[in-house]
Amino acid sequence: MVRRLVELGIALSAERDTDRLLEMILLEAKSIYNADGGTLYLTTEDESGLAFKIMHNDTLDIVLGGTTGQDIPFPPVALLTDDGRPNINNVASSVWHRRRAINIPDAYEAEDFDFSGTKAFDRKTGYRSKSFLTAPLTNAADEVIGVLQLINARDPSGEIVEFDTQRQPMIEALTSQAAVALENSMLINQQRRLWDSLIEMLAAAIDDKSPYTGGHCQRVPEITKLLVKAATEETAGPFAEFNLTEDEWYELHVAAWLHDCGKVTTPEYVVDKASKLETIYNRIGEIRTRFEVLRRDAEIACLKAQLSGQATEEAEAAFQETCARLQQEFAFVAAANIGGEAVEDSDIDRLAEIGAQTWVRHFSKTLGLSPAEEARFKTLDIPPPPHVEPLLGDLPEHRLGKYNLGELYNLGIRRGTLTAEERETINDHIVVTLRMLEQLPFPKNMRRVPEYAGGHHEKMDGTGYPRGLTKDQMSIPARAMAIADIFEALTAADRPYKKAKTISESLGIMSGMCRNAHIDPLLFDLFLRSNVWKDYADQYLEPHQIDAVDVADFLPPAHLLAEVSGRL
């Protein structure tokens, strides 16, 4: 019996799932006494009651709580009476308060406890509750964290007998071991819940930081898990031997939620930059005002010309011609600011030509500045007014550290809305992510979190960033997260710089990336065949994005799959 208790203690300490642990405790206690039934209660968080956690009864074939997933339809046993005194009428709550086991030979003859509920249950079910053994689960801090109750001990012939007092120390030893193991399990679970809450809070904060990328940190984990799950379910082919343990699934969960944690340091105006002239606001308004000034100057010149004797029709015609030209030029500049079309050399030349026009500034640039701006402007050569300035300028005050806010420089961005420096900042978020995660003291079973999280911008041919890894240098979960990140970005409806793409458009782009060795062909093939894209789309995409898709149109070519299948 002692050996059995030692073996049980080892087993209890190894079990981390609270439900399985509760079941193990109750079943072992039932086995020691060959008890017909048993219940395990846990103290509620506010210590106001004992909550039913698991209940077994062989005769009535009742199995509730624990790993069954079946709720126990009974309210907690109150630990205090209505007037606030300890509830010692109920045997379970009495054990909780007295911190010692109570052995009752026959509940129907017990005078110290209220068994009216038990008797009502017996009348309803035809059962006969007789012997009870109830013991506290006391932790190392001498706190009662639960109560174990056994019902109806049975002798070898199956007759109901009272609980043997000589075996009672075994139950008390079991409950002591169980309390320690249970508390450890609960502490681990509480720490995991806290950790999960922290990483989800960080991901939500990053999403909330930008109104345009809200949900990205929460959606990428969903796609990643769907794809990795599909890989684990493969019974043939390159993923047939791939599987994840429970710890490895949690490792992936953490990595997916933290894959963009470095964005917490990325400036908002870079993340949210929806037009080329945007910083904290869209500076196209400043340029519009300068065009208004030029128009006003043209109108004044027209009136002066008429006052000096020039024919009204001639002056008006020149004015209208200038107005029409300015309208066209501003429309061109405004269109260039959007960043929707690729910018050609001829467009750069025209921007320079338009920008070379001048206007006269009559007010000082050094007034109304913050202390930091004032200090910076003192280091710059800012001419005092009045000063002739270009309509579109790359001026000294446009240089802010590594960033160049110059108007011509930004309007001349060839594609998209980001300058090279801003794109570098965006790309740096993954470097920051790796640096942040590699500084965390992850336990051994989570050591791959940085690798999983830090690889979603790598490409299979080694041209990605930040480390230029190839397919052979990346794990399956890291490659899966790269596909998840791309698909979410393509289909996202909350980006300021692009419209949400349909499924067919997104898969078409990804098919090209697959052929160009940017994403893993094997995983993309699985992504398509397993309908991961559809499962995600049905839950997260707008109805207009879900168009007709023939998976065969996007599958990687057979020769490409054959080339990489041997290098899983």
BAZASE-418475 format. One record per atom (N, C-alpha, C): residue in one letter; x, y, z. Coordinates in steps of 0.001 Angstrom, whole numbers, plus 500000, padded with zeros to 6 digits. Example, Ala and Ser with C-alpha at 12.3 -4.5 7.8 and 13.67 -1.06 7.14 Angstrom:
<sites>
a513190494310507800a512300495500507800a513200496700507800s512850497750507080s513670498940507140s512900500030507870
</sites>
This chain:
<sites>
m500831498790500000m500000500000500000m500867501262500000v501982501207500774v502879502360500814v503493502594499440r503896501475498793r504474501597497453r503458502206496483r502220501772496636r501167502310495780r501005503809495993l501115504251497246l500980505660497564l502148506456496975v503354505885497035v504529506548496461v504373506691494953e503944505600494306e503747505633492861e502675506647492482l501636506707493305l500577507671493044l501093509094493191g501924509325494203g502486510660494396g503310511107493210i504082510163492653i504876510473491458i503959510807490286a502910509995490129a501970510227489033a501253511556489193l500860511873490418l500161513139490659l501052514330490343s502322514242490721s503227515367490499s503541515559489022a503396514479488230a503704514567486802a502536515095485987e501316514979486523e500125515385485768e499912516890485886r499796517570484730r499633519021484728r498231519465484357d497445518567483811d496075518916483464d495205518802484711t494597519898485112t493843519928486365t492677518953486351d491950518871485252d490802517964485193d491239516509485324r492313516145484625r492796514764484732r493330514491486131l493925515499486728l494443515346488093l493307515119489084l492244515895488967l491085515712489844l490517514303489693e490431513852488471e489889512520488213e490787511441488816m492082511629488683m493032510663489220m492914510578490742i492768511720491393i492646511753492854i491398510995493299l490276511317492673l489023510697493092l489010509195492803l489450508807491631l489418507381491277l490358506563492155e491496507121492491e492416506386493367e491842506254494764a491218507307495260a490601507242496588a489457506225496592k488648506196495533k487577505205495429k488144503784495418s489271503648494731s489867502320494609s490364501797495951i490931502669496768i491466502238498067i490380501601498925y489187502158498880y488086501656499706y487041500886498894n487273500736497591n486249500147496736n484917500868496961a485007502211497004a483819503023497261a482931503069496026d481632503112496262d480671503140495156d480623504501494485g480878505542495262g480794506887494696g481743507851495377g481851509010494799g482711510028495401g482529511368494725t482864512402495475t482783513772494968t484022514522495403l484519515362494499l485654516209494858l485228517660494682y485382518425495770y485026519843495775y486315520680495793l486255521866495197l487337522838495319l486792524123495910t487609524741496752t487213526005497368t487077527087496296t485988527818496337t485808528898495365t486821530008495629e487064530852494609e488078531895494730e487796532854495876d486520533135496121d486184534055497211d486011533335498547e486281532010498568e486185531187499776e484800531262500411s483789531388499559s482422531420500084s481755530046499991g482367529123499249g481733527827499084g482680526774498569l482141525556498471l482863524424497898l482176524056496586a482858524259495492a482279524000494177a482469522537493786f481413521936493260f481500520566492759f482396520555491515k483439519734491526k484336519656490387k484291518314489666i484063517243490419i483963515928489783i483109515028490666m482268514200490036m481351513335490777m481227512006490036h481412510922490775h481271509569490213h480350508747491103n479535507920490477n478746506939491227n478553505721490324d479103504605490788d479069503395489954d477654502858489797t476923502744490893t475586502149490848t474642502948489955l474698504255490089l473808505118489309l474398505492487950d475597505016487681d476275505296486417d476347506805486160i476787507522487185i476928508977487095i478414509314486984v478767510035485951v480126510548485783v479993511988485299l480287512931486174l480133514349485844l481399515114486217g481622516237485524g482774517076485826g484066516479485305g485173517053485714g486472516539485310g486656516567483812t487173515461483276t487463515379481844t486223515092481013t485078514853481658t483873514499480893t483307515678480119g483560516889480610g482970518060479986g481515518267480363q480972517381481204q479581517491481656q479523518299482957d478779519381482945d478676520220484138d477900519503485235i478274519816486473i477548519284487630i476479520307488010p475217519937487960p474128520922488116p473784521252489561f474789521334490427f474531521647491830f475288522912492211p474674523787492993p475372524997493435p476445524645494460p477414525514494656p478456525245495656p477858525076497055v478521524278497852v478146524121499254v478605525365500005a477677526049500658a478017527290501356a478920527007502544l479956527815502700l480864527660503839l480420528486505032l479512529440504795l478996530279505867l477476530251505845t476891530415507004t475436530506507091t475007531921506720d473698532137506646d473191533446506258d473634534546507210d473862534201508473d474285535234509437d475809535318509561g476526534646508634g477977534784508588g478759533829509457r478098532873510089r478820531920510929r479269530724510092p480313529994510538p480760528810509800p479633527791509664n479482527269508479n478470526250508212n479041524888508583i478646524388509769i479159523089510208i478058522023510169n476923522387509612n475843521401509498n476067520451508330n476670520982507266n476988520143506123n478341519479506382v478452518191506119v479668517477506464v480864517986505657a480664518324504385a481779518792503574a482293520141504066s481381521083504344s481810522393504832s482366522291506248s481831521348507037s482356521142508389s483808520667508338v484080519740507422v485463519266507247v486359520422506833w485860521298505962w486651522443505507w487038523326506694h486072523595507584h486344524468508730h487196523768509784r486937522485510039r487636521777511117r488991521241510679r489230521178509367r490514520765508805r490902519344509214r489913518495509367r490197517087509683r489110516220509052a489479514948508828a488553514016508179a487410513632509114i486263513330508535i485100512868509294i484614511566508648n484489510528509496n484069509201509037n482682508910509615i481686508751508761i480306508533509207i479856507147508749p479556506239509694p479144504872509317p477831504838508553d476846505685508985d475539505663508321d474939507063508396a474751507673507220a474253509041507170a472864509162507783y472044508094507710y470678508153508220y470631508132509745e471759507764510361e471808507733511815e472628508880512382a473277509657511496a474112510776511949a473234511906512462e473576512426513645e472779513488514262e473463514851514195d474762514832513900d475513516097513934d475458516864512615f474979516214511559f475024516852510244f473677516751509549d473443517707508689d472194517748507941d472351516965506634f471733515813506540f471773514983505337f470419514997504611s469649516060504820s468324516112504194s468432516114502675g469451516800502145g469639516814500710g469996515439500176t470818514726500929t471202513362500537t469983512447500532k469164512568501567k467968511713501657k466977512029500533a466862513310500187a465970513683499089a466480513097497772f467799513122497598f468404512531496402f468116511027496355d468232510374497515d467979508923497568d466527508608497211r465597509398497725r464194509162497409r463925509330495920k464571510268495326k464351510537493918k464960509460493024t466111508906493442t466836507958492580t466682506504493011g466187506289494229g466119504919494736g467442504427495278y468373505324495430y469700504972495945y469678504976497470r470647504324498095r470780504344499562r472180504795499917s472295506069500295s473569506613500744s473779506212502195k474892505559502468k475099505064503827k476399505609504420s477498504947504138s478766505368504765s479418506521503995f480012507437504780f480679508610504195f482059508770504831l483042509072503983l484359509472504474l484715510776503756t484879511834504535t485121513160503973t486419513706504544a487343514141503662a488669514583504102a489043515889503413p489751516762504142p490167518035503545p491417517867502685l491556518709501673l492780518812500893l493488520075501358t494562519897502128t495261521018502750t496625521202502102n496914522413501658n498183522659500963n499311522954501938a500484523276501384a501670523511502213a501521524744503084a500661525660502706a500433526870503510a499334526657504539d498941525401504736d497898525033505689d496553525670505341e496302525794504052e495019526294503565e494247525136502950v492950525051503256v492121523999502678v491683524458501291i492140523753500275i491813524147498904i490689523293498313g490268522266499073g489195521424498583g488821520356499586v487850519567499210v487361518491500080v487079517262499207l487526516106499694l487258514827499030l486218514067499850q485183513593499189q484140512847499892q483872511520499163l483979510435499912l483686509106499380l482373508608499981i481624507832499191i480308507340499624i480249505827499431n479767505167500483n479455503730500424n480659502855500088a481436502596501127a482514501615500984a481903500233500758r482588499398499969r482059498061499667r483085497007500070d482585495914500672d483478494816500991d483691493969499741p484534492920499804p484810492119498590p483566491529497951s482520491337498731s481298490754498150s480379491810497572g480712493079497763g479905494159497226g478931494762498206e478896494241499437e478009494793500450e478516496156500921i477571497062501207i477935498387501706i478334498278503162v479542498796503473v480061498751504838v480571500137505200e480920500302506480e481493501586506871e482958501649506441f483489502845506363f484879503027505942f485820502616507066d486713501701506735d487656501135507702d488578502240508221t488583502447509538t489415503506510111t490906503208509963q491264501925509797q492679501588509645q493215502049508275r492343502160507313r492776502639506002r492670504168505876q492052504785506835q491826506223506746q493118507034506610p494208506643507308p495464507392507118p495937507392505659m495599506327504926m495967506294503509m495243507404502734i493964507564503039i493194508617502364i493729509993502752e494058510144504028e494574511431504487e495937511734503860a496773510686503708a498054510880503022a497833511222501561l496841510537500966l496525510805499565l496051512243499385t495172512703500268t494664514069500118t495769515103500332s496738514789501203s497863515715501396s498696515818500131q499021514645499551q499766514652498295q498954515321497186a497679515006497175a496816515544496132a496722517059496227a496661517581497448a496545519029497622a497767519745497063v498951519181497321v500182519802496813v500209519748495289a499904518546494749a499911518402493291a498847519283492652l497689519329493272l496591520126492723l496922521611492753e497509522050493855e497862523467493936e498925523826492905n499908522923492736n500930523181491714n500300523290490333s499376522362490046s498702522396488756s497902523675488590m497205524070489645m496400525285489578m497282526519489422l498432526529490108l499344527666489982l499905527760488567i500253526592487999i500757526577486622i499691527105485666n498459526643485870n497361527097485011n497092528586485185q497175529049486445q496967530474486695q498072531312486052q499314530801486149q500422531513485520q500266531523484008r499790530397483448r499591530346482003r498480531306481585r497403531362482384r496325532300482054r496823533739482119l497665534019483134l498233535356483249l499120535661482050w499966534703481669w500862534881480530w500059535077479250d499031534237479074d498185534379477883d497522535750477854s497047536190479000s496391537498479063s497371538613478721l498618538472479181l499622539501478912l499959539568477425i500161538388476799i500533538431475384i499353538880474534e498135538504474914e496971538953474160e496735540447474364m497046540927475580m496924542363475845m497935543143475008l499176542611474907l500197543274474099l499789543279472626a499295542136472142a498868542059470745a497715543014470481a496776543088471411a495643544003471251a496106545458471279a497106545747472130a497623547116472208a498280547517470892i499006546560470270i499640546851468980i498579547084467918d497557546238467917d496469546422466961d495727547734467207d495518548068468488d494809549308468820d495648550544468502k496976550364468503k497868551493468215k497587552062466836s497215551187465919s496880551627464570s495446551238464251p494603552199463904p493214551858463548p493127551080462249y494251551010461523y494232550363460218y494716548923460247t495328548510461328t495814547124461390t495178546381462561g494080546892463075g493406546246464183g493042544816463854g493418543911464732g493063542515464541g494128541680463870h495153542301463273h496172541518462570h496862540540463514c497266541029464684c497974540163465639c497075539054466173q495768539237466058q494840538219466540q494416537259465436r494471537725464177r494031536864463071r495129535956462550v496365536428462554v497476535589462072v497589534292462870p497449534309464209p497482533031464935p496411532046464485e495224532553464110e494161531650463684e494546530913462399i495071531642461423i495467531011460166i496626530047460406t497586530484461218t498751529636461496t498329528310462108k497462528371463093k497037527135463766k496239526241462821l495414526831461977l494652526032461014l495588525285460068l496627525970459591l497547525347458643l498413524289459317v498922524589460502v499753523608461210v498919522390461597k497679522629462007k496796521505462332k496577520615461110a496396521246459949a496225520475458717a497463519623458442a498643520173458741a499882519414458529a499960518215459464t499525518386460711t499580517271461668t498580516176461321e497552516515460580e496517515535460231e496843514756458960e497931515123458274e498335514402457072e498836513001457445t498371512012456742t498791510629457006t499701510083455917a499913510858454874a500812510462453794a501475511716453253g502565511521452505g503239512661451930g504275513257452857p504750514445452546p505877515040453278p505588515378454737f504308515527455102f503985515898456486f503475514710457312a503580513516456789a503025512340457466a503633512134458849e504903512463459022e505579512253460304e505563513496461192f504975514560460691f504993515809461465f503891515806462508n504229516182463717n503244516280464798n503760517249465850l502871517715466688l503239518608467783l502699518063469088t503521518153470133t503062517797471464t502220518946472017e501619518703473165e500819519757473795e501676520982474087d502909520758474567d503811521880474842d504190522616473565e504397521874472496e504772522499471229e503630523305470635w502392522859470837w501242523650470397w501193524971471158y501461524900472461y501430526130473246y502582527049472832e503721526469472531e504862527242472049e504497528001470776l503798527329469866l503353527964468629l502316529046468914h501410528760469846h500384529738470228h501028531045470698v502012530941471569v502684532127472095v503416532869470976a504133532114470142a504897532742469059a503979533478468085a502848532866467754a501936533492466794a501362534794467349w501016534794468610w500464536005469212w501510537104469351l502787536723469453l503846537717469650l504614538001468361h504123537529467211h504933537629465998h505197539068465573d504392540013465995d504593541417465629d504801542297466849c505267541715467953c505376542519469182c506345543682469014g507292543582468068g508228544678467836g507581545938467306k506353545817466776k505657547000466248k505296547992467347v505443547564468589v505142548487469683v506086549688469637t507255549536468977t508216550636468889t508128551384467561t507319550910466614t507238551550465296t506385552805465382p506884553953464882p506091555198464950p504741555035464266e503717555617464876e502365555473464334e502262556020462918y502922557163462665y502720557774461349y503336556918460249v504335556076460603v504917555180459604v503989553991459380v503488553421460478v502580552279460365v501315552672459603d500825553882459887d499535554315459340d499671555156458072k500872555266457522k501082556202456418k500280555774455198a499180556482454962a498256556122453892a498484556925452621s499237558014452701s499569558815451527s501024559248451659k501614559663450563k503048559942450560k503442561120451442l502573562119451538l502890563317452318l502404563236453762e501913562065454148e501366561940455496e502480561790456527t502358562539457606t503178562317458814t502163562065459920i501993562984460836i500888562871461788i499579563251461091y499691564025460034y498526564423459231y498965564431457768n498015564548456862n498307564564455427n498685565991454997r499941566188454622r500440567541454323r500005568065452959i499156567325452273i498647567837450999i497891569148451212g497361569339452419g496656570585452728g497569571791452669e498817571642453101e499771572749453029e500047573113451574i500223572092450757i500503572343449344i499290572957448663r498102572506449026r496887573088448466r496838574583448786t497220574946450007t497213576357450397t498190577166449546r499352576572449229r500324577293448387r499767577498446979f499074576497446450f498419576673445157f497377577790445230e496669577841446366e495699578925446548e496402580278446536v497607580320447146v498379581571447165v498770581968445754l499233580968444957l499610581278443573l498406581764442766r497257581159443017r496059581603442313r495699583031442707r495806583291444024r495511584639444500r496507585638443928d497771585230443844d498791586115443239d498452586382441777a497974585356441075a497611585536439660a496423586481439519e495484586366440457e494318587249440416e494723588691440684i495615588875441634i496108590230441949i496866590795440741a497682589941440096a498433590389438918a497483590792437794c496370590051437681c495365590374436659c494749591746436925l494401591994438147l493785593280438496l494767594431438336k496032594184438717k497047595235438550k497265595546437075a497241594486436263a497434594700434823a496316595560434248q495100595318434705q493964596106434225q494074597557434693l494551597752435931l494714599111436457l495798599869435706s496768599122435192s497877599773434478s497556600013433017g496334599623432578g495898599926431227g495795598752430294q496121597516430748q496012596360429854q494537596040429618a494228595562428450a492840595231428110a492303594184429074t491040594410429500t490440593504430484t490377592080429975e489947591921428696e489810590572428154e491151589848428128e492213590572427789e493544589976427705e494028589547429090a493827590434430078a494255590120431442a493458588951432006e492144588955431756e491296587868432246e491666586534431599a491982586568430325a492360585334429632a493632584753430221a494615585625430510a495869585150431111a495615584571432499f494718585243433235f494384584755434590f493713583391434531q492730583248433647q492021581969433524q492962580857433065e493897581190432192e494874580188431734e495740579726432898t496159580678433745t496966580332434921t496157579465435887c494890579841436105c494037579074437013c493872577639436525a493636577472435231a493456576129434673a494729575306434834r495889575961434593r497156575239434746r497381574818436196l497100575736437127l497289575410438542l496357574276438975q495131574295438467q494187573210438790q494737571867438314q495240571830437091q495795570597436541q497032570146437319e497873571099437665e499109570767438377e498799570241439781f497853570903440449f497518570410441791f496885569024441713a496038568795440712a495427567478440556a496498566412440337f497538566753439583f498623565807439349f499368565514440653v499680566582441406v500387566409442680v499540565583443653a498246565894443708a497354565169444617a497265563692444240a497219563402442936a497168562007442497a498461561281442842a499589561979442696a500883561377443039a500955561069444535n500292561879445333n500314561692446787n499628560405447221i498656559942446433i497893558754446819i498742557492446775g499649557410445805g500530556255445745g499891555015445160g498847555198444380g498167554028443838g498816553470442591e499493554318441809e500113553887440565e501629554026440670a502333553216439890a503785553311439850a504206554651439269v505238555260439835v505728556567439391v506842556361438372e506718557003437194e507711556898436135e508672558089436189d509765557993435420d510731559090435381d510077560383434910s509173560279433948s508494561475433437s507658562141434527d507092561325435433d506314561888436539d507224562648437500i508412562095437753i509380562772438625i509769564119438021d510006564115436727d510389565365436054d509277566401436144r508031565965435966r506927566921436015r506744567459437436l506901566606438436l506814567075439822l507870568136440097a509100567896439584a510171568879439781a509843570195439083e509261570097437884e508883571307437137e507800572092437868i506797571379438341i505726572046439098i506287572646440382g507128571894441049g507662572342442334g508598573517442224a509149573749441049a510105574849440885a509432576211440916q508114576246440762q507413577528440879q507611578081442284t507562579363442423t507870579983443712t506688580784444249w506734580969445549w505796581835446232w506562582566447326v506013583631447849v506716584444448828v506128584197450212r507012583743451123r506599583543452511r506851584833453287h505800585314453948h505898586567454692h505888586371456206f505792585148456670f505714584919458112f506842583978458559s507265584158459791s508415583413460319s508059581948460572k509001581077460272k508825579661460558k509216579295461988t509756580240462737t510291579930464070t509343580312465194l508128580743464850l507157581121465877l506190579969466132g505717579870467362g504700578884467711g505211577458467760l506504577267467965l507094575935467980l507163575370469383s507190574051469471s507428573402470759s508901573599471123p509270573407472393p510690573567472774p511628572700471940a511224571471471670a512089570585470890a512236571087469462e511106571519468846e511170572046467489e512005573327467442e511843574184468449e512584575438468489e514084575174468555a514470574189469381a515888573844469488a516419573307468167r515608572497467466r516051571937466179r516169573024465127f515208573930465076f515225574983464063f516401575932464248k516901576064465491k518049576934465729k519304576397465066t519312575089464788t520483574488464136t520378574554462619l519242575031462104l519013575066460670l519160576482460130d519471576578458866d519587577889458213d518226578248457620i517366578859458437i516018579225458017i515999580715457689p515878581078456426p515870582504456057p514672583220456680p514864584459457118p513734585213457669p512819585691456546p511579586018456875p510662586554455851p511012588009455538p510610588493454387p509983587726453298p511037586894452563h510582585700452111h511536584808451452h510834584046450349v511488583978449214v510933583241448083v511230581750448270e510182580940448223e510351579508448432e509704578732447290p510202577491447057p509615576684445980p508221576193446365l507405575959445360l506057575449445609l506103574074446269l507009573228445802l507254571918446419l508722571863446791g509008571634448049g510399571727448471g510904570523449231d512221570336449147d512949569445450032d513845570357450865l513299570840451973l513928571902452748l514679571335453956p515585572128454538p516358571630455685p515481571143456835e514361571836457078e513506571430458202e512780570117457935h512851569615456713h512211568337456394h513054567130456826r514276567364457251r515112566249457701r514933566060459209l514435564889459594l514212564552460999l514927563242461291g516150563345461833g516914562134462082g517172561408460771k516802560119460739k517014559352459504k515894559578458492y514812560251458901y513668560430458018y513807561707457185n513391561613455933n513360562753455026n511902563026454677l511373564133455197l509986564495454949l509844565413453739g510914565562452975g510872566423451798g509695566100450894e509066567155450368e507836566958449601e508108566305448255l509100566784447535l509446566146446270l509978564731446503y510758564587447562y511324563275447877y510215562255448131n509193562642448876n508099561723449193n507154561525448022l506840562628447311l505954562486446156l506585561626445064g507910561536445063g508609560753444058g508784559289444422i508139558840445515i508204557414445874i507673556608444698r508446555639444245r508113554923443015r506865554057443157r506701553419444301r505553552526444487r505131552566445956g503832552632446192g503348552668447564g503479554044448170t503516554113449481t503546555408450175t504753555573451088l505614554565451188l506723554607452137l508038554927451448t508828555799452097t510189556034451635t511055554841452024a512264554806451522a513181553709451854a513442553664453353e513563554864453967e513832554911455405e512637554406456205e511449554784455766e510246554333456473e510028552839456286r510310552328455086r510175550885454870r511181550123455725e512354550695455887e513348550066456764e512837550022458198t512168551101458607t511595551127459958t510521550060460108i509658549929459094i508636548881459127i509293547520459213n510307547298458388n510993546007458402n511718545757459716d512154546841460356d512883546689461613d512021546124462730h510674546147462543h509838545641463631h510144544171463910i510553543439462898i510852542035463116i512187541875463833v513118542808463582v514382542801464317v514112543087465785v513252544076466026v512888544407467410v512148543235468049t511265542591467280t510555541415467793t511540540362468265l512520540049467419l513518539043467791l514311539486469018r514693540741469047r515473541229470181r514667541148471472m513395541522471402m512539541456472593m512363540013473065l512078539116472122l511796537731472505l513044537002472957e514170537296472335e515407536617472730e515899537067474099q515395538187474584q515761538640475924q514908537998477010l513788537379476600l512910536757477586l513456535389477987p513412535058479285p513938533757479750p512927532630479535f512657532295478273f511715531222477999f512223529898478561p511329529088479117p511747527752479555p512126526892478353k512733525754478625k513247524897477555k512171524508476556n510951524258477062n509900523804476152n509282524938475340m509822526141475471m509343527277474655m510510527998473986r511631527322473855r512834527967473342r512724528382471878r511751527802471139r511643528122469715r510671529262469435v510135529896470463v509219531023470246v509871532113469397p511105532541469694p511713533571468833p511861533123467386e512225531853467173e512396531361465797e511073531345465049y510027530858465688y508707530838465049y508231532247464736a508318533134465724a507778534485465585a508622535344464652g509929535095464636g510836535966463890g511044535583462447g510370534544461953g510624534076460602g509552534391459588h508535535169459960h507409535315459039h507672536281457888h508851536921457862h509220537733456698h510417537143455949e510788535928456308e511840535240455553e511232534644454283k512093534420453285k511665533813452021k512442532527451806m511823531600451104m512412530280450966m513735530294450209d513965531348449404d515215531430448640d516286532229449372g516001532650450608g517000533362451396g517056534853451166t516110535415450429t516129536857450152t515238537649451104g514686536992452110g513828537696453064g514640538366454157y513958538785455195y514636539452456303y514010538987457616p514684539124458741p515930539885458917p517204539056458753r517099537737458713r518303536900458740r518622536237457415g517770536435456417g518028535835455124g518053534325455158l517128533728455915l517085532281456051l516488531645454798t516924530413454506t516338529641453425t515326528656454006k514600527977453118k513596527002453550k514202525942454464d515394525463454103d516026524395454884d516404524849456285q516500526139456501q516895526664457803q515701527041458677m514494526821458156m513286527222458880m512441526010459247s511806526078460394s510913525016460837s509578525111460106i508815524043460168i507485524031459545i506577525106460150p506498525237461486p505639526293462037p506047527694461593a507357527964461486a507801529293461053a507389529554459610r507509528530458747r507100528693457347r505584528859457239a504863528150458099a503398528283458098a502985529686458514m503693530266459476m503334531607459924m503603532643458837a504609532403458008a504874533319456895a503696533332455926i503139532158455626i501972532079454750i500772532748455406a500585532520456695a499462533118457417a499550534644457401d500753535173457617d500935536622457654d500604537251456303i501015536599455231i500762537129453885i499273537078453553f498634535938453826f497220535805453475f496367536793454267e496685536982455534e495931537943456343e496128539353455797a497368539703455435a497645541053454941a496937541310453609l496908540316452736l496274540498451434l494760540658451552t494164539925452462t492702539928452571t492174540927453590a493066541570454342a492626542494455390a491870543672454794a490787544036455423a489954545143454928a490206546431455688d491255546468456518d491466547644457361d492801548334457085r493384548129455882r494655548779455557r494388550105454844p495113551175455217p494846552488454620p495424552647453221y496373551799452855y497100551988451619y496660551034450509k495654550230450761k495198549308449728k493762548872450004k493113548367448979k491787547801449139k491915546314449470a490951545814450210a490961544385450543a490808543563449271k491639542564449124k491593541726447929k490640540562448132t490122540077447038t489274538888447097t490145537661447324i489498536537447606i490257535301447820i491026534921446562s490372534988445407s491047534579444174s492235535490443873e492086536792444101e493214537710443900e494356537376444845s494029537112446099s495051536818447100s495774535516446782l495011534488446441l495634533206446121l496468533304444848g496038534144443920g496819534343442705g498171534965443004i498166535962443870i499430536603444267i500324535606444992m499747534841445899m500530533877446665m501044532749445774s500281532399444752s500742531389443804s502013531867443105g502027533144442733g503235533715442140g504393533721443113m504127534049444366m505174534042445390m505721532633445593c504851531655445451c505265530258445577c506227529892444446r505869530249443214r506726529941442062r508059530675442141n508071531848442799n509299532630442932n510090532278444185a509706531165444831a510436530653446005a510395531618447181h509295532360447309h509126533242448456h508399532541449603i507475531653449302i506787530886450334i506943529398450030d506738528576451047d506957527137450944d505899526491450036p506299525882448928p505325525261448032p504536524137448690l505187523342449531l504504522215450170l503406522701451105l503717523717451891l502711524243452823l501630525016452084f501997525716451011f500977526427450235f500047525426449552d500603524321449068d499795523255448491d498809522716449529l499298522515450753l498428522040451832l497405523108452212f497827524351452228f496942525478452520f495733525474451579l495994525159450318l494922525120449324l494085523851449447r494744522697449497r494032521419449479r493178521196450731s493652521674451863s492942521444453117s491858522475453386n491711523447452477n490684524494452617n490891525382453838v492141525516454262v492424526457455352v491976527860454959w492236528229453712w491844529556453225w490334529759453351k489573528718453073k488110528821453114k487603528891454555d488175528064455426d487755528079456830d487975529461457441y489120530055457097y489412531394457609y488479532429456970a488302532336455669a487479533320454959a486044533320455460d485487532136455681d484095532051456131d483883532758457456q484943532816458270q484804533410459600q485192534890459633y486158535298458798y486734536624458982y486567537595457802l486319537106456596l486300538017455457l484910538563455176e484895539704454489e483640540311454076e483025539470452955p481701539430452868p481062538601451833p481539538905450421h481782540194450105h482190540532448738h483588540034448398q484377539639449413q485715539130449151q485710537641448805i484651536954449182i484596535498448997i484016535213447612d484896535118446648d484452534861445275d484705533394444911a484328533023443705a484482531636443248a485968531300443094v486353530160443625v487755529738443589v487840528291443132d488696528057442149d489048526699441747d490479526468442216v490629525666443258v491935525457443881v492966525001442861a492539524240441889a493469523709440884a494201524822440138d493581526005440060d494211527124439352d495431527661440082f495552527362441354f496611527977442162f497616526973442724l497358525701442578l498260524686443130l499659524813442533p500694524633443339p502059524684442814p502257523582441773p503056523816440755p503297522790439740p503952521552440347a503663520396439761a504140519126440301a505661519077440396h506356519635439407h507819519567439442h508387520375440600l507703521466440957l508175522276442081l508000521532443394l506859520856443553l506626520065444763l507618518920444861a507931518299443714a508879517184443711a510269517650444105e510627518869443699e511965519385444005e512172519608445491v511122520030446169v511279520408447583v510795519334448547s510066518315448071s509475517337448983s510527516565449766g511706516421449207g512757515706449929g513469516559450943r513121517868450993r513784518789451933r512731519447452824l511985518599453492l510893519116454325l511426520031455397
</sites>
